[in-house]
Amino acid sequence: MAAAPKHPVKRNFASLNAQEALHDAIFIEERNAGIYREFAEMFAEFRDPESLEIAAAFWDMSNDERTHGTLLQKRLFRSLRDAPLRHHRGRHLGFHRSASS
């Protein structure tokens, strides 16, 4: 089996459907939360008052990003739950995408 490419294939944002765009947005929020957490930990290690204040700001930013990601995940799960299923001869074939999707 071939290894996954180091750099995923980039697609034009306009070519994504709503679920794909939500998935990408969730990934970005989680990635950014991790970056902000790493900065918070780095500044906290300095232990001087100014660095601790900066660390607190990065902790807040990380928590905000996690909150955004959670809200988007709930939205994605609702859209998946509400998507009509396609059936063929009694078998489930997956989600039906309308022409407007």
Biopython code that builds the backbone (N, CA, C, O; Angstrom):
import numpy as np
from Bio.PDB.StructureBuilder import StructureBuilder

atoms = [
    (1, "MET", "N", (0.845, -1.173, 0.000)),
    (1, "MET", "CA", (0.000, 0.000, 0.000)),
    (1, "MET", "C", (0.894, 1.240, 0.000)),
    (1, "MET", "O", (1.872, 1.303, 0.745)),
    (2, "ALA", "N", (0.564, 2.209, -0.821)),
    (2, "ALA", "CA", (1.375, 3.420, -0.943)),
    (2, "ALA", "C", (1.204, 4.303, 0.290)),
    (2, "ALA", "O", (0.122, 4.383, 0.872)),
    (3, "ALA", "N", (2.287, 4.960, 0.669)),
    (3, "ALA", "CA", (2.240, 5.870, 1.815)),
    (3, "ALA", "C", (1.470, 7.124, 1.432)),
    (3, "ALA", "O", (1.461, 7.540, 0.274)),
    (4, "ALA", "N", (0.820, 7.718, 2.435)),
    (4, "ALA", "CA", (0.090, 8.961, 2.208)),
    (4, "ALA", "C", (1.080, 10.057, 1.847)),
    (4, "ALA", "O", (2.190, 10.091, 2.378)),
    (5, "PRO", "N", (0.687, 10.953, 0.948)),
    (5, "PRO", "CA", (1.605, 12.034, 0.577)),
    (5, "PRO", "C", (1.871, 12.946, 1.769)),
    (5, "PRO", "O", (1.005, 13.134, 2.624)),
    (6, "LYS", "N", (3.090, 13.516, 1.818)),
    (6, "LYS", "CA", (3.437, 14.427, 2.910)),
    (6, "LYS", "C", (2.535, 15.645, 2.906)),
    (6, "LYS", "O", (2.115, 16.120, 3.961)),
    (7, "HIS", "N", (2.242, 16.145, 1.728)),
    (7, "HIS", "CA", (1.402, 17.323, 1.599)),
    (7, "HIS", "C", (0.104, 16.900, 0.928)),
    (7, "HIS", "O", (0.110, 16.465, -0.223)),
    (8, "PRO", "N", (-1.022, 17.028, 1.654)),
    (8, "PRO", "CA", (-2.282, 16.601, 1.056)),
    (8, "PRO", "C", (-2.604, 17.437, -0.184)),
    (8, "PRO", "O", (-2.142, 18.568, -0.329)),
    (9, "VAL", "N", (-3.390, 16.864, -1.050)),
    (9, "VAL", "CA", (-3.812, 17.564, -2.249)),
    (9, "VAL", "C", (-4.651, 18.763, -1.834)),
    (9, "VAL", "O", (-5.589, 18.632, -1.047)),
    (10, "LYS", "N", (-4.313, 19.921, -2.361)),
    (10, "LYS", "CA", (-5.055, 21.130, -2.021)),
    (10, "LYS", "C", (-6.206, 21.286, -2.993)),
    (10, "LYS", "O", (-6.064, 21.073, -4.197)),
    (11, "ARG", "N", (-7.367, 21.668, -2.436)),
    (11, "ARG", "CA", (-8.548, 21.903, -3.250)),
    (11, "ARG", "C", (-8.990, 23.337, -3.059)),
    (11, "ARG", "O", (-8.760, 23.942, -2.012)),
    (12, "ASN", "N", (-9.613, 23.858, -4.062)),
    (12, "ASN", "CA", (-10.195, 25.179, -3.975)),
    (12, "ASN", "C", (-11.332, 25.128, -2.962)),
    (12, "ASN", "O", (-12.173, 24.231, -3.012)),
    (13, "PHE", "N", (-11.355, 26.094, -2.043)),
    (13, "PHE", "CA", (-12.378, 26.106, -0.993)),
    (13, "PHE", "C", (-13.781, 26.065, -1.596)),
    (13, "PHE", "O", (-14.672, 25.420, -1.044)),
    (14, "ALA", "N", (-13.980, 26.735, -2.706)),
    (14, "ALA", "CA", (-15.303, 26.778, -3.341)),
    (14, "ALA", "C", (-15.745, 25.403, -3.834)),
    (14, "ALA", "O", (-16.936, 25.188, -4.061)),
    (15, "SER", "N", (-14.803, 24.466, -4.005)),
    (15, "SER", "CA", (-15.174, 23.136, -4.498)),
    (15, "SER", "C", (-15.641, 22.200, -3.377)),
    (15, "SER", "O", (-16.107, 21.094, -3.652)),
    (16, "LEU", "N", (-15.518, 22.637, -2.113)),
    (16, "LEU", "CA", (-15.923, 21.795, -0.983)),
    (16, "LEU", "C", (-17.424, 21.884, -0.754)),
    (16, "LEU", "O", (-18.038, 22.931, -0.958)),
    (17, "ASN", "N", (-18.006, 20.762, -0.326)),
    (17, "ASN", "CA", (-19.393, 20.843, 0.105)),
    (17, "ASN", "C", (-19.404, 21.302, 1.567)),
    (17, "ASN", "O", (-18.346, 21.444, 2.180)),
    (18, "ALA", "N", (-20.575, 21.530, 2.114)),
    (18, "ALA", "CA", (-20.677, 22.081, 3.468)),
    (18, "ALA", "C", (-20.011, 21.175, 4.505)),
    (18, "ALA", "O", (-19.327, 21.669, 5.401)),
    (19, "GLN", "N", (-20.200, 19.871, 4.396)),
    (19, "GLN", "CA", (-19.614, 18.948, 5.364)),
    (19, "GLN", "C", (-18.096, 18.934, 5.271)),
    (19, "GLN", "O", (-17.416, 18.870, 6.296)),
    (20, "GLU", "N", (-17.555, 18.992, 4.058)),
    (20, "GLU", "CA", (-16.104, 19.029, 3.893)),
    (20, "GLU", "C", (-15.524, 20.329, 4.459)),
    (20, "GLU", "O", (-14.471, 20.317, 5.095)),
    (21, "ALA", "N", (-16.214, 21.445, 4.225)),
    (21, "ALA", "CA", (-15.751, 22.730, 4.745)),
    (21, "ALA", "C", (-15.774, 22.730, 6.274)),
    (21, "ALA", "O", (-14.844, 23.230, 6.907)),
    (22, "LEU", "N", (-16.831, 22.172, 6.872)),
    (22, "LEU", "CA", (-16.891, 22.068, 8.336)),
    (22, "LEU", "C", (-15.757, 21.205, 8.864)),
    (22, "LEU", "O", (-15.128, 21.548, 9.866)),
    (23, "HIS", "N", (-15.493, 20.094, 8.203)),
    (23, "HIS", "CA", (-14.410, 19.206, 8.621)),
    (23, "HIS", "C", (-13.080, 19.953, 8.606)),
    (23, "HIS", "O", (-12.294, 19.847, 9.548)),
    (24, "ASP", "N", (-12.830, 20.708, 7.535)),
    (24, "ASP", "CA", (-11.587, 21.479, 7.446)),
    (24, "ASP", "C", (-11.514, 22.539, 8.540)),
    (24, "ASP", "O", (-10.459, 22.741, 9.141)),
    (25, "ALA", "N", (-12.634, 23.216, 8.799)),
    (25, "ALA", "CA", (-12.662, 24.247, 9.837)),
    (25, "ALA", "C", (-12.385, 23.644, 11.212)),
    (25, "ALA", "O", (-11.679, 24.249, 12.019)),
    (26, "ILE", "N", (-12.928, 22.470, 11.486)),
    (26, "ILE", "CA", (-12.675, 21.782, 12.761)),
    (26, "ILE", "C", (-11.189, 21.465, 12.882)),
    (26, "ILE", "O", (-10.588, 21.685, 13.934)),
    (27, "PHE", "N", (-10.600, 20.952, 11.816)),
    (27, "PHE", "CA", (-9.170, 20.641, 11.826)),
    (27, "PHE", "C", (-8.340, 21.891, 12.135)),
    (27, "PHE", "O", (-7.411, 21.840, 12.941)),
    (28, "ILE", "N", (-8.676, 23.001, 11.496)),
    (28, "ILE", "CA", (-7.935, 24.251, 11.696)),
    (28, "ILE", "C", (-8.061, 24.720, 13.138)),
    (28, "ILE", "O", (-7.069, 25.132, 13.739)),
    (29, "GLU", "N", (-9.268, 24.667, 13.705)),
    (29, "GLU", "CA", (-9.469, 25.097, 15.097)),
    (29, "GLU", "C", (-8.642, 24.231, 16.054)),
    (29, "GLU", "O", (-8.005, 24.753, 16.969)),
    (30, "GLU", "N", (-8.652, 22.924, 15.845)),
    (30, "GLU", "CA", (-7.895, 22.025, 16.722)),
    (30, "GLU", "C", (-6.387, 22.232, 16.565)),
    (30, "GLU", "O", (-5.648, 22.228, 17.550)),
    (31, "ARG", "N", (-5.940, 22.413, 15.325)),
    (31, "ARG", "CA", (-4.515, 22.668, 15.087)),
    (31, "ARG", "C", (-4.081, 23.955, 15.786)),
    (31, "ARG", "O", (-3.051, 23.985, 16.460)),
    (32, "ASN", "N", (-4.869, 25.015, 15.623)),
    (32, "ASN", "CA", (-4.527, 26.293, 16.246)),
    (32, "ASN", "C", (-4.559, 26.205, 17.766)),
    (32, "ASN", "O", (-3.725, 26.814, 18.436)),
    (33, "ALA", "N", (-5.509, 25.454, 18.320)),
    (33, "ALA", "CA", (-5.566, 25.277, 19.776)),
    (33, "ALA", "C", (-4.269, 24.647, 20.272)),
    (33, "ALA", "O", (-3.733, 25.055, 21.303)),
    (34, "GLY", "N", (-3.771, 23.670, 19.553)),
    (34, "GLY", "CA", (-2.516, 23.016, 19.936)),
    (34, "GLY", "C", (-1.320, 23.962, 19.852)),
    (34, "GLY", "O", (-0.446, 23.946, 20.718)),
    (35, "ILE", "N", (-1.288, 24.773, 18.818)),
    (35, "ILE", "CA", (-0.189, 25.745, 18.670)),
    (35, "ILE", "C", (-0.222, 26.738, 19.825)),
    (35, "ILE", "O", (0.813, 27.017, 20.430)),
    (36, "TYR", "N", (-1.398, 27.273, 20.137)),
    (36, "TYR", "CA", (-1.514, 28.236, 21.235)),
    (36, "TYR", "C", (-1.154, 27.599, 22.576)),
    (36, "TYR", "O", (-0.546, 28.244, 23.430)),
    (37, "ARG", "N", (-1.533, 26.324, 22.762)),
    (37, "ARG", "CA", (-1.185, 25.622, 24.001)),
    (37, "ARG", "C", (0.337, 25.505, 24.133)),
    (37, "ARG", "O", (0.888, 25.708, 25.215)),
    (38, "GLU", "N", (1.010, 25.177, 23.030)),
    (38, "GLU", "CA", (2.469, 25.067, 23.061)),
    (38, "GLU", "C", (3.117, 26.404, 23.420)),
    (38, "GLU", "O", (4.068, 26.437, 24.201)),
    (39, "PHE", "N", (2.616, 27.501, 22.861)),
    (39, "PHE", "CA", (3.143, 28.818, 23.217)),
    (39, "PHE", "C", (2.896, 29.105, 24.702)),
    (39, "PHE", "O", (3.775, 29.627, 25.387)),
    (40, "ALA", "N", (1.709, 28.766, 25.198)),
    (40, "ALA", "CA", (1.400, 28.995, 26.618)),
    (40, "ALA", "C", (2.379, 28.238, 27.506)),
    (40, "ALA", "O", (2.893, 28.790, 28.479)),
    (41, "GLU", "N", (2.635, 26.986, 27.176)),
    (41, "GLU", "CA", (3.567, 26.186, 27.970)),
    (41, "GLU", "C", (4.980, 26.764, 27.920)),
    (41, "GLU", "O", (5.686, 26.780, 28.928)),
    (42, "MET", "N", (5.389, 27.238, 26.740)),
    (42, "MET", "CA", (6.723, 27.804, 26.593)),
    (42, "MET", "C", (6.867, 29.056, 27.465)),
    (42, "MET", "O", (7.849, 29.191, 28.195)),
    (43, "PHE", "N", (5.894, 29.968, 27.392)),
    (43, "PHE", "CA", (5.982, 31.186, 28.187)),
    (43, "PHE", "C", (5.856, 30.900, 29.684)),
    (43, "PHE", "O", (6.484, 31.577, 30.499)),
    (44, "ALA", "N", (5.055, 29.910, 30.048)),
    (44, "ALA", "CA", (4.890, 29.569, 31.469)),
    (44, "ALA", "C", (6.211, 29.079, 32.070)),
    (44, "ALA", "O", (6.460, 29.282, 33.259)),
    (45, "GLU", "N", (7.047, 28.445, 31.269)),
    (45, "GLU", "CA", (8.336, 27.949, 31.772)),
    (45, "GLU", "C", (9.281, 29.079, 32.181)),
    (45, "GLU", "O", (10.165, 28.862, 33.010)),
    (46, "PHE", "N", (9.115, 30.283, 31.618)),
    (46, "PHE", "CA", (9.982, 31.406, 31.982)),
    (46, "PHE", "C", (9.713, 31.894, 33.405)),
    (46, "PHE", "O", (10.621, 32.385, 34.074)),
    (47, "ARG", "N", (8.477, 31.761, 33.866)),
    (47, "ARG", "CA", (8.057, 32.033, 35.245)),
    (47, "ARG", "C", (8.156, 33.486, 35.713)),
    (47, "ARG", "O", (7.878, 33.762, 36.880)),
    (48, "ASP", "N", (8.536, 34.410, 34.856)),
    (48, "ASP", "CA", (8.508, 35.814, 35.283)),
    (48, "ASP", "C", (7.082, 36.343, 35.073)),
    (48, "ASP", "O", (6.338, 35.785, 34.266)),
    (49, "PRO", "N", (6.691, 37.399, 35.779)),
    (49, "PRO", "CA", (5.299, 37.879, 35.713)),
    (49, "PRO", "C", (4.811, 38.200, 34.293)),
    (49, "PRO", "O", (3.686, 37.854, 33.935)),
    (50, "GLU", "N", (5.639, 38.851, 33.497)),
    (50, "GLU", "CA", (5.211, 39.204, 32.132)),
    (50, "GLU", "C", (4.985, 37.948, 31.291)),
    (50, "GLU", "O", (4.000, 37.857, 30.559)),
    (51, "SER", "N", (5.888, 36.988, 31.395)),
    (51, "SER", "CA", (5.745, 35.737, 30.632)),
    (51, "SER", "C", (4.517, 34.959, 31.078)),
    (51, "SER", "O", (3.835, 34.354, 30.250)),
    (52, "LEU", "N", (4.225, 34.964, 32.375)),
    (52, "LEU", "CA", (3.027, 34.273, 32.870)),
    (52, "LEU", "C", (1.753, 34.944, 32.365)),
    (52, "LEU", "O", (0.752, 34.275, 32.111)),
    (53, "GLU", "N", (1.794, 36.251, 32.222)),
    (53, "GLU", "CA", (0.644, 36.974, 31.670)),
    (53, "GLU", "C", (0.442, 36.614, 30.193)),
    (53, "GLU", "O", (-0.683, 36.420, 29.734)),
    (54, "ILE", "N", (1.549, 36.529, 29.470)),
    (54, "ILE", "CA", (1.480, 36.127, 28.058)),
    (54, "ILE", "C", (0.990, 34.679, 27.956)),
    (54, "ILE", "O", (0.173, 34.357, 27.094)),
    (55, "ALA", "N", (1.489, 33.815, 28.831)),
    (55, "ALA", "CA", (1.056, 32.408, 28.833)),
    (55, "ALA", "C", (-0.448, 32.323, 29.060)),
    (55, "ALA", "O", (-1.134, 31.535, 28.409)),
    (56, "ALA", "N", (-0.962, 33.135, 29.986)),
    (56, "ALA", "CA", (-2.402, 33.129, 30.270)),
    (56, "ALA", "C", (-3.204, 33.529, 29.028)),
    (56, "ALA", "O", (-4.263, 32.963, 28.757)),
    (57, "ALA", "N", (-2.693, 34.507, 28.278)),
    (57, "ALA", "CA", (-3.377, 34.921, 27.052)),
    (57, "ALA", "C", (-3.409, 33.770, 26.040)),
    (57, "ALA", "O", (-4.427, 33.536, 25.389)),
    (58, "PHE", "N", (-2.284, 33.055, 25.916)),
    (58, "PHE", "CA", (-2.255, 31.921, 24.984)),
    (58, "PHE", "C", (-3.156, 30.777, 25.465)),
    (58, "PHE", "O", (-3.770, 30.099, 24.641)),
    (59, "TRP", "N", (-3.247, 30.550, 26.787)),
    (59, "TRP", "CA", (-4.168, 29.522, 27.307)),
    (59, "TRP", "C", (-5.597, 29.885, 26.922)),
    (59, "TRP", "O", (-6.368, 29.035, 26.476)),
    (60, "ASP", "N", (-5.945, 31.171, 27.102)),
    (60, "ASP", "CA", (-7.291, 31.629, 26.738)),
    (60, "ASP", "C", (-7.563, 31.418, 25.255)),
    (60, "ASP", "O", (-8.639, 30.959, 24.872)),
    (61, "MET", "N", (-6.582, 31.754, 24.425)),
    (61, "MET", "CA", (-6.737, 31.573, 22.975)),
    (61, "MET", "C", (-6.905, 30.098, 22.625)),
    (61, "MET", "O", (-7.716, 29.750, 21.766)),
    (62, "SER", "N", (-6.140, 29.232, 23.289)),
    (62, "SER", "CA", (-6.257, 27.797, 23.049)),
    (62, "SER", "C", (-7.651, 27.296, 23.433)),
    (62, "SER", "O", (-8.268, 26.525, 22.699)),
    (63, "ASN", "N", (-8.133, 27.742, 24.587)),
    (63, "ASN", "CA", (-9.472, 27.333, 25.024)),
    (63, "ASN", "C", (-10.552, 27.839, 24.073)),
    (63, "ASN", "O", (-11.514, 27.126, 23.788)),
    (64, "ASP", "N", (-10.393, 29.073, 23.581)),
    (64, "ASP", "CA", (-11.359, 29.613, 22.612)),
    (64, "ASP", "C", (-11.387, 28.760, 21.350)),
    (64, "ASP", "O", (-12.460, 28.444, 20.837)),
    (65, "GLU", "N", (-10.222, 28.389, 20.852)),
    (65, "GLU", "CA", (-10.159, 27.567, 19.639)),
    (65, "GLU", "C", (-10.810, 26.203, 19.868)),
    (65, "GLU", "O", (-11.512, 25.696, 18.992)),
    (66, "ARG", "N", (-10.582, 25.611, 21.036)),
    (66, "ARG", "CA", (-11.207, 24.326, 21.352)),
    (66, "ARG", "C", (-12.729, 24.467, 21.394)),
    (66, "ARG", "O", (-13.454, 23.594, 20.917)),
    (67, "THR", "N", (-13.203, 25.570, 21.968)),
    (67, "THR", "CA", (-14.644, 25.830, 22.009)),
    (67, "THR", "C", (-15.201, 25.959, 20.595)),
    (67, "THR", "O", (-16.250, 25.395, 20.282)),
    (68, "HIS", "N", (-14.499, 26.703, 19.745)),
    (68, "HIS", "CA", (-14.943, 26.838, 18.352)),
    (68, "HIS", "C", (-14.999, 25.466, 17.675)),
    (68, "HIS", "O", (-15.970, 25.150, 16.988)),
    (69, "GLY", "N", (-13.959, 24.656, 17.870)),
    (69, "GLY", "CA", (-13.930, 23.321, 17.277)),
    (69, "GLY", "C", (-15.080, 22.457, 17.748)),
    (69, "GLY", "O", (-15.683, 21.732, 16.957)),
    (70, "THR", "N", (-15.387, 22.532, 19.036)),
    (70, "THR", "CA", (-16.507, 21.752, 19.591)),
    (70, "THR", "C", (-17.826, 22.187, 18.985)),
    (70, "THR", "O", (-18.651, 21.347, 18.626)),
    (71, "LEU", "N", (-18.036, 23.486, 18.868)),
    (71, "LEU", "CA", (-19.276, 23.999, 18.266)),
    (71, "LEU", "C", (-19.401, 23.532, 16.816)),
    (71, "LEU", "O", (-20.483, 23.139, 16.381)),
    (72, "LEU", "N", (-18.304, 23.575, 16.074)),
    (72, "LEU", "CA", (-18.332, 23.126, 14.690)),
    (72, "LEU", "C", (-18.566, 21.623, 14.589)),
    (72, "LEU", "O", (-19.260, 21.165, 13.682)),
    (73, "GLN", "N", (-17.986, 20.841, 15.524)),
    (73, "GLN", "CA", (-18.223, 19.391, 15.526)),
    (73, "GLN", "C", (-19.694, 19.090, 15.750)),
    (73, "GLN", "O", (-20.262, 18.225, 15.083)),
    (74, "LYS", "N", (-20.313, 19.797, 16.684)),
    (74, "LYS", "CA", (-21.750, 19.586, 16.935)),
    (74, "LYS", "C", (-22.558, 19.899, 15.687)),
    (74, "LYS", "O", (-23.504, 19.186, 15.353)),
    (75, "ARG", "N", (-22.179, 20.970, 15.001)),
    (75, "ARG", "CA", (-22.864, 21.355, 13.764)),
    (75, "ARG", "C", (-22.690, 20.272, 12.701)),
    (75, "ARG", "O", (-23.646, 19.916, 12.012)),
    (76, "LEU", "N", (-21.462, 19.744, 12.569)),
    (76, "LEU", "CA", (-21.197, 18.692, 11.593)),
    (76, "LEU", "C", (-22.010, 17.439, 11.922)),
    (76, "LEU", "O", (-22.623, 16.846, 11.034)),
    (77, "PHE", "N", (-22.016, 17.037, 13.190)),
    (77, "PHE", "CA", (-22.770, 15.843, 13.586)),
    (77, "PHE", "C", (-24.252, 16.014, 13.308)),
    (77, "PHE", "O", (-24.916, 15.070, 12.880)),
    (78, "ARG", "N", (-24.784, 17.225, 13.548)),
    (78, "ARG", "CA", (-26.206, 17.486, 13.250)),
    (78, "ARG", "C", (-26.450, 17.355, 11.751)),
    (78, "ARG", "O", (-27.451, 16.773, 11.332)),
    (79, "SER", "N", (-25.542, 17.892, 10.946)),
    (79, "SER", "CA", (-25.753, 17.820, 9.498)),
    (79, "SER", "C", (-25.673, 16.374, 9.012)),
    (79, "SER", "O", (-26.416, 15.986, 8.111)),
    (80, "LEU", "N", (-24.789, 15.578, 9.594)),
    (80, "LEU", "CA", (-24.700, 14.162, 9.213)),
    (80, "LEU", "C", (-25.932, 13.399, 9.666)),
    (80, "LEU", "O", (-26.446, 12.547, 8.941)),
    (81, "ARG", "N", (-26.405, 13.706, 10.867)),
    (81, "ARG", "CA", (-27.591, 13.034, 11.403)),
    (81, "ARG", "C", (-28.823, 13.354, 10.559)),
    (81, "ARG", "O", (-29.671, 12.489, 10.342)),
    (82, "ASP", "N", (-28.919, 14.596, 10.085)),
    (82, "ASP", "CA", (-30.110, 15.042, 9.373)),
    (82, "ASP", "C", (-30.073, 14.763, 7.876)),
    (82, "ASP", "O", (-31.078, 14.946, 7.188)),
    (83, "ALA", "N", (-28.916, 14.320, 7.361)),
    (83, "ALA", "CA", (-28.802, 14.053, 5.925)),
    (83, "ALA", "C", (-29.651, 12.845, 5.557)),
    (83, "ALA", "O", (-29.594, 11.819, 6.234)),
    (84, "PRO", "N", (-30.437, 12.957, 4.493)),
    (84, "PRO", "CA", (-31.251, 11.805, 4.085)),
    (84, "PRO", "C", (-30.368, 10.666, 3.592)),
    (84, "PRO", "O", (-29.361, 10.893, 2.922)),
    (85, "LEU", "N", (-30.747, 9.459, 3.925)),
    (85, "LEU", "CA", (-30.006, 8.277, 3.488)),
    (85, "LEU", "C", (-30.554, 7.797, 2.151)),
    (85, "LEU", "O", (-31.750, 7.902, 1.879)),
    (86, "ARG", "N", (-29.656, 7.267, 1.320)),
    (86, "ARG", "CA", (-30.074, 6.668, 0.059)),
    (86, "ARG", "C", (-30.177, 5.157, 0.273)),
    (86, "ARG", "O", (-29.351, 4.563, 0.966)),
    (87, "HIS", "N", (-31.175, 4.558, -0.314)),
    (87, "HIS", "CA", (-31.359, 3.108, -0.231)),
    (87, "HIS", "C", (-31.538, 2.559, -1.637)),
    (87, "HIS", "O", (-32.122, 3.208, -2.505)),
    (88, "HIS", "N", (-31.030, 1.369, -1.842)),
    (88, "HIS", "CA", (-31.199, 0.693, -3.116)),
    (88, "HIS", "C", (-31.453, -0.769, -2.819)),
    (88, "HIS", "O", (-30.603, -1.465, -2.263)),
    (89, "ARG", "N", (-32.627, -1.219, -3.195)),
    (89, "ARG", "CA", (-33.001, -2.624, -2.981)),
    (89, "ARG", "C", (-32.761, -3.051, -1.540)),
    (89, "ARG", "O", (-32.240, -4.132, -1.266)),
    (90, "GLY", "N", (-33.156, -2.170, -0.630)),
    (90, "GLY", "CA", (-33.089, -2.515, 0.780)),
    (90, "GLY", "C", (-31.727, -2.332, 1.420)),
    (90, "GLY", "O", (-31.572, -2.576, 2.616)),
    (91, "ARG", "N", (-30.730, -1.906, 0.644)),
    (91, "ARG", "CA", (-29.395, -1.728, 1.223)),
    (91, "ARG", "C", (-29.073, -0.249, 1.377)),
    (91, "ARG", "O", (-29.401, 0.568, 0.516)),
    (92, "HIS", "N", (-28.437, 0.073, 2.470)),
    (92, "HIS", "CA", (-27.993, 1.442, 2.738)),
    (92, "HIS", "C", (-26.796, 1.760, 1.857)),
    (92, "HIS", "O", (-25.814, 1.018, 1.842)),
    (93, "LEU", "N", (-26.878, 2.861, 1.123)),
    (93, "LEU", "CA", (-25.778, 3.229, 0.228)),
    (93, "LEU", "C", (-25.050, 4.491, 0.672)),
    (93, "LEU", "O", (-24.064, 4.883, 0.047)),
    (94, "GLY", "N", (-25.504, 5.115, 1.708)),
    (94, "GLY", "CA", (-24.801, 6.316, 2.172)),
    (94, "GLY", "C", (-25.680, 7.540, 2.103)),
    (94, "GLY", "O", (-26.899, 7.446, 1.963)),
    (95, "PHE", "N", (-25.050, 8.675, 2.201)),
    (95, "PHE", "CA", (-25.766, 9.929, 2.243)),
    (95, "PHE", "C", (-26.097, 10.396, 0.845)),
    (95, "PHE", "O", (-25.293, 10.276, -0.080)),
    (96, "HIS", "N", (-27.284, 10.926, 0.711)),
    (96, "HIS", "CA", (-27.740, 11.459, -0.554)),
    (96, "HIS", "C", (-27.341, 12.924, -0.631)),
    (96, "HIS", "O", (-27.617, 13.691, 0.292)),
    (97, "ARG", "N", (-26.704, 13.314, -1.707)),
    (97, "ARG", "CA", (-26.356, 14.722, -1.917)),
    (97, "ARG", "C", (-27.291, 15.279, -2.968)),
    (97, "ARG", "O", (-27.366, 14.769, -4.086)),
    (98, "SER", "N", (-27.991, 16.316, -2.603)),
    (98, "SER", "CA", (-28.872, 16.943, -3.568)),
    (98, "SER", "C", (-28.051, 17.768, -4.548)),
    (98, "SER", "O", (-26.861, 17.995, -4.328)),
    (99, "ALA", "N", (-28.671, 18.209, -5.612)),
    (99, "ALA", "CA", (-27.964, 18.994, -6.626)),
    (99, "ALA", "C", (-27.442, 20.306, -6.048)),
    (99, "ALA", "O", (-26.483, 20.870, -6.574)),
    (100, "SER", "N", (-28.061, 20.802, -4.968)),
    (100, "SER", "CA", (-27.622, 22.061, -4.370)),
    (100, "SER", "C", (-26.468, 21.873, -3.409)),
    (100, "SER", "O", (-25.895, 22.866, -2.959)),
    (101, "SER", "N", (-26.094, 20.630, -3.069)),
    (101, "SER", "CA", (-24.980, 20.372, -2.137)),
    (101, "SER", "C", (-23.662, 20.539, -2.802)),
    (101, "SER", "O", (-22.623, 20.362, -2.167)),
]
sb = StructureBuilder()
sb.init_structure("model")
sb.init_model(0)
sb.init_chain("A")
sb.init_seg("    ")
for serial, (resi, resn, name, xyz) in enumerate(atoms, 1):
    if name == "N":
        sb.init_residue(resn, " ", resi, " ")
    sb.init_atom(name, np.array(xyz, "f"), 0.0, 1.0, " ", f" {name:<3s}", serial, name[0])
structure = sb.get_structure()
